[in-house]
Amino acid sequence: MALPRVPLLAGLVVLLAAACTTTGHDGAPPATSAPAAAVTTTGAPPSATAPPVPTGVAAPAASWRVTWGWAVPDRPARVTHPVRVPVTPGQPLPVLVAVETGDHPAEGFSRITFAFRGPTPSYRVGYVARVVTEGRGAPVELPGTAFLSVRFSPAQAHDARGGGTARVPPAVIDYPTLLGWAAAGDFEGHLSFGLGLRVPEGELLPVRLAESTRPDGAHVVSVDVRRD
């Protein structure tokens, strides 16, 4: 018995309907994502490397993304996020809530993260001859033979009474290349830190910048430093 013929127009409708319901390779419908916030990056292009499995710093891999790929910044790497202030009534700026460190020997890098309540501020990371404080310009004591300046804006790490808002680790990190960190100022919406590194003589270590969002809603900026 011959199969019934489907009119051409009806066949096209069937094909279009099938295309609209195509599933992924695991049988689930393709995931959709909300539009990303505007961000401008200068410096090396973001790396396509998959996120490492965290061993010392918690961050959901699904939200982890590179904003500045592995390279030695010959000028400060900048990542810009537009932030409308005040962020919320009573919270004029993104507020730092935690600084954490983690060593990843299997992946070949060490990490320091900065977690913020509120939107992700813009940030700038680069090598400097000396880290100095915001406002006063006083030198910041750091271990090592090379220094990274990490600067967020707009951001703050104090509450309305002037008390600190962040949980922080010891200043001495003592990983193979990432030796220590220090606060360098919280002044007029600029929040700065310094990192002390041990580097090969006459060389500078590549760095990588990335962002993630934690289950509690904190926005995290990570600074990764090559371990050797």
DRENMI-202341 format. One record per residue (C-alpha): x, y, z. Coordinates in steps of 0.25 Angstrom, whole numbers, padded with zeros to 4 digits, always signed. Layout:
// residues N
XYZ ...
This chain:
// residues 228
+0000+0000+0000 +0006+0014-0004 +0008+0024+0007 -0001+0036+0007 +0005+0048+0001 +0007+0060+0010 +0004+0074+0003 +0017+0082+0001 +0012+0093+0010 +0008+0084+0021 +0022+0077+0020 +0029+0090+0022 +0021+0093+0035 +0025+0079+0040 +0039+0082+0038 +0039+0095+0044 +0032+0090+0056 +0043+0079+0058 +0054+0089+0057 +0048+0098+0068 +0048+0086+0078 +0062+0081+0075 +0068+0076+0088 +0083+0075+0092 +0091+0063+0091 +0087+0059+0105 +0072+0059+0101 +0069+0072+0109 +0065+0085+0102 +0076+0095+0100 +0079+0104+0112 +0076+0119+0110 +0083+0130+0118 +0080+0144+0122 +0087+0155+0114 +0100+0158+0120 +0103+0172+0127 +0111+0181+0118 +0126+0179+0120 +0138+0185+0113 +0152+0178+0114 +0165+0184+0110 +0178+0176+0109 +0179+0161+0105 +0167+0154+0099 +0159+0145+0109 +0164+0131+0109 +0155+0119+0105 +0161+0110+0115 +0151+0103+0123 +0150+0107+0138 +0158+0099+0148 +0153+0090+0159 +0154+0099+0171 +0163+0094+0182 +0163+0105+0191 +0153+0116+0187 +0139+0112+0185 +0132+0117+0172 +0122+0110+0164 +0129+0106+0151 +0116+0109+0143 +0117+0124+0145 +0132+0125+0144 +0137+0132+0132 +0151+0138+0128 +0151+0153+0126 +0166+0155+0123 +0174+0143+0118 +0188+0138+0122 +0198+0148+0119 +0208+0158+0125 +0201+0171+0125 +0211+0181+0119 +0201+0192+0123 +0190+0190+0134 +0179+0180+0129 +0165+0187+0131 +0151+0181+0132 +0140+0191+0132 +0126+0189+0138 +0116+0201+0138 +0111+0203+0152 +0100+0212+0155 +0101+0218+0169 +0095+0218+0179 +0094+0202+0177 +0083+0202+0187 +0077+0211+0198 +0087+0211+0209 +0098+0204+0200 +0104+0214+0191 +0115+0205+0185 +0118+0190+0183 +0123+0185+0196 +0135+0176+0198 +0131+0164+0207 +0142+0154+0206 +0156+0152+0201 +0161+0138+0199 +0173+0130+0194 +0175+0116+0188 +0186+0108+0182 +0184+0100+0170 +0197+0092+0168 +0190+0082+0158 +0186+0094+0149 +0199+0101+0151 +0194+0114+0157 +0190+0121+0171 +0178+0130+0173 +0173+0141+0181 +0158+0145+0180 +0151+0158+0184 +0136+0156+0186 +0126+0167+0186 +0112+0170+0190 +0105+0177+0180 +0109+0178+0165 +0123+0175+0160 +0132+0188+0160 +0141+0191+0149 +0156+0187+0152 +0170+0189+0148 +0182+0179+0150 +0196+0182+0146 +0210+0181+0150 +0216+0193+0158 +0230+0196+0163 +0224+0199+0177 +0209+0198+0182 +0205+0211+0189 +0193+0214+0197 +0181+0222+0192 +0181+0236+0195 +0194+0237+0203 +0203+0230+0193 +0210+0223+0204 +0218+0210+0201 +0211+0197+0204 +0220+0186+0210 +0220+0173+0202 +0228+0161+0201 +0235+0157+0188 +0242+0162+0176 +0230+0167+0167 +0217+0174+0171 +0203+0174+0165 +0194+0186+0168 +0179+0182+0168 +0169+0193+0168 +0154+0193+0168 +0145+0205+0165 +0134+0208+0170 +0135+0200+0182 +0137+0200+0197 +0141+0191+0209 +0135+0199+0220 +0121+0201+0226 +0114+0214+0230 +0121+0214+0243 +0135+0212+0237 +0136+0198+0241 +0142+0187+0232 +0132+0178+0224 +0141+0167+0218 +0146+0154+0224 +0161+0153+0220 +0172+0143+0221 +0186+0144+0227 +0194+0154+0220 +0205+0144+0217 +0201+0134+0207 +0214+0127+0204 +0210+0119+0191 +0222+0117+0182 +0220+0130+0174 +0208+0137+0181 +0215+0141+0194 +0206+0151+0201 +0195+0162+0200 +0192+0175+0206 +0181+0185+0206 +0185+0198+0199 +0174+0207+0202 +0159+0210+0203 +0157+0224+0198 +0146+0232+0191 +0141+0220+0184 +0154+0214+0180 +0158+0201+0187 +0173+0196+0185 +0181+0184+0188 +0195+0179+0186 +0201+0165+0183 +0215+0161+0186 +0221+0151+0176 +0233+0143+0175 +0237+0143+0160 +0249+0138+0152 +0260+0148+0151 +0258+0157+0139 +0244+0152+0137 +0229+0154+0140 +0219+0144+0142 +0206+0143+0134 +0193+0146+0141 +0179+0143+0138 +0166+0150+0142 +0152+0144+0143 +0138+0146+0149 +0128+0137+0156 +0115+0138+0164 +0114+0130+0177 +0101+0123+0181 +0099+0135+0192 +0099+0145+0180 +0113+0150+0183 +0120+0155+0171 +0135+0150+0171 +0147+0155+0163 +0159+0145+0163 +0173+0148+0160 +0181+0136+0156 +0197+0136+0156 +0205+0125+0150 +0211+0116+0160 +0225+0114+0153 
